[in-house]
Amino acid sequence: MELTTLVIYDIEDDWARTRVSEACKDFGLERIQYSCFRGMLSRNKREELYERFRGIQRSWEMRWKHYLSSARLEINDSPDTPERGAIGYWQPAFKILIQPLCEKDIGAATYAYLFVDIGGPGEGELSPPWTTDGKRRLREKSREPADDEIDLPPWMRNDDDGT
């Protein structure tokens, strides 16, 4: 049986974070936040995704092993710090949550979304103002217009003839 599944992660390493994101997309999950995906997965698919994440973690470990020569790495299936005593302190390098939700949980969800209707017919594809392209477009649009570009009402004009 397929259940709505959330995958939420906090990974600082760009290489690993990209691989986790690609894995979520490969399993048909939809991005709903920068580091959060949602979609329908069966128990078997969730286990496959879990194994894929573990493979990414092992690859990350191999990539960084020479930099972490004195560090101990411990894979854990819980957010709790490892029981083994730390030489310094345990720092999570990967935090990934795969959370299946039942229909009752989905129905009880509360959302706080804000939607913005950007552009209109004939305006083409406009980037939202909070993106880099959108900010650039706003800067260009908000430049001070030249005097001859302003259509002032007659009573505000400073014409030579006083009209």
C-alpha positions in Angstrom: 0.0 0.0 0.0 1.3 3.4 -0.9 1.4 6.2 1.6 2.1 9.9 1.3 5.8 10.1 2.3 7.8 13.2 3.3 11.5 13.3 2.9 13.1 16.1 4.9 16.9 16.5 5.0 19.6 18.9 6.4 22.9 18.3 4.6 25.6 20.9 4.4 27.7 19.3 1.7 26.6 20.4 -1.8 27.6 17.2 -3.5 25.7 15.0 -1.1 22.6 17.3 -0.9 22.4 17.3 -4.7 22.5 13.5 -4.8 19.8 13.2 -2.2 17.6 15.7 -4.1 18.2 13.7 -7.3 17.2 10.4 -5.6 14.0 12.0 -4.4 13.1 13.1 -7.9 14.1 9.6 -9.3 11.5 8.1 -6.9 8.8 10.5 -8.2 8.7 12.8 -5.2 7.8 16.4 -5.6 9.8 19.2 -4.1 7.7 21.2 -1.7 10.5 23.1 0.1 14.2 23.5 -0.6 15.0 20.4 1.4 11.6 18.7 1.6 10.0 16.3 -0.9 6.5 14.7 -0.8 5.0 11.8 -2.8 3.3 8.4 -2.7 5.7 5.5 -1.9 5.1 1.9 -0.9 7.0 0.3 1.9 9.3 -1.4 -0.5 10.0 1.9 -2.3 10.7 3.7 1.0 13.2 0.9 1.8 14.9 1.3 -1.6 15.1 5.0 -1.1 16.6 4.5 2.4 19.3 2.2 0.9 20.0 4.8 -1.8 20.5 7.4 0.9 22.8 5.0 2.7 24.8 4.6 -0.5 25.2 8.3 -0.8 26.4 8.5 2.8 29.0 5.8 2.1 30.2 7.6 -1.0 30.4 10.9 0.9 32.4 9.1 3.6 34.9 7.8 0.9 35.2 11.3 -0.6 36.0 12.9 2.8 37.9 10.0 4.5 41.4 11.5 4.0 40.2 14.8 5.5 38.6 13.0 8.4 41.4 10.6 9.2 41.2 11.1 13.0 37.4 11.4 13.1 35.1 8.4 13.8 32.0 8.1 11.6 28.9 6.2 12.9 25.8 5.6 10.9 22.7 5.8 13.1 19.0 5.1 12.4 18.0 7.7 15.0 18.5 11.4 15.5 20.0 10.6 18.9 23.7 11.0 19.3 25.7 7.7 19.2 25.9 5.9 22.6 29.7 5.5 22.1 31.5 8.3 23.9 32.9 11.1 21.8 36.5 12.1 21.6 35.4 15.7 20.9 31.7 15.9 20.1 29.3 14.2 17.7 28.3 16.4 14.8 25.6 15.1 12.3 26.9 15.4 8.7 23.6 14.0 7.3 20.1 14.4 8.7 17.5 12.7 6.6 13.9 11.8 7.7 11.7 9.5 5.6 8.3 9.9 7.1 5.2 8.0 5.8 1.9 9.6 6.7 -1.5 8.0 7.0 -4.6 9.7 5.5 -5.7 10.8 8.9 -2.4 12.7 9.4 -2.8 14.3 5.9 -6.3 15.4 6.7 -5.2 17.0 10.0 -2.4 19.0 8.3 -2.4 22.7 8.7 -0.9 24.8 5.9 0.3 28.4 5.9 1.0 29.0 2.2 1.2 32.4 0.4 0.5 32.3 -3.3 1.4 35.1 -5.7 -0.2 35.4 -9.1 2.7 36.7 -11.2 2.2 38.3 -14.6 -0.8 38.1 -16.8 -1.7 37.3 -20.4 0.8 38.7 -22.8 3.4 39.6 -20.2 5.5 36.5 -20.9 7.4 34.6 -18.3 8.2 36.9 -15.4 10.5 35.8 -12.6 9.1 36.4 -9.1 10.6 39.6 -7.5 12.3 37.6 -4.7 14.5 35.7 -7.2 17.7 37.1 -8.7 16.1 37.7 -12.1 13.1 39.3 -10.5 15.2 41.6 -8.3 17.2 42.7 -11.4 14.0 43.4 -13.3 12.7 45.5 -10.4 15.9 47.5 -10.2 15.7 48.2 -13.9 12.0 49.1 -13.7 12.4 51.4 -10.7 15.1 53.6 -12.1 14.3 57.3 -12.0 12.6 58.3 -15.3 13.8 61.3 -17.2 11.7 64.5 -17.0 10.5 64.1 -20.5 9.3 60.5 -19.7 7.0 61.8 -16.9 3.5 62.7 -18.1 2.6 65.4 -15.5 -0.8 67.1 -15.4 -0.6 70.6 -17.0 -0.9 72.4 -13.6 2.4 70.6 -12.4 4.4 71.4 -15.5 7.2 74.0 -15.3 7.0 75.3 -18.9 8.8 78.4 -19.9 5.5 80.1 -20.9 4.1 79.6 -17.4 1.3 77.3 -18.5 
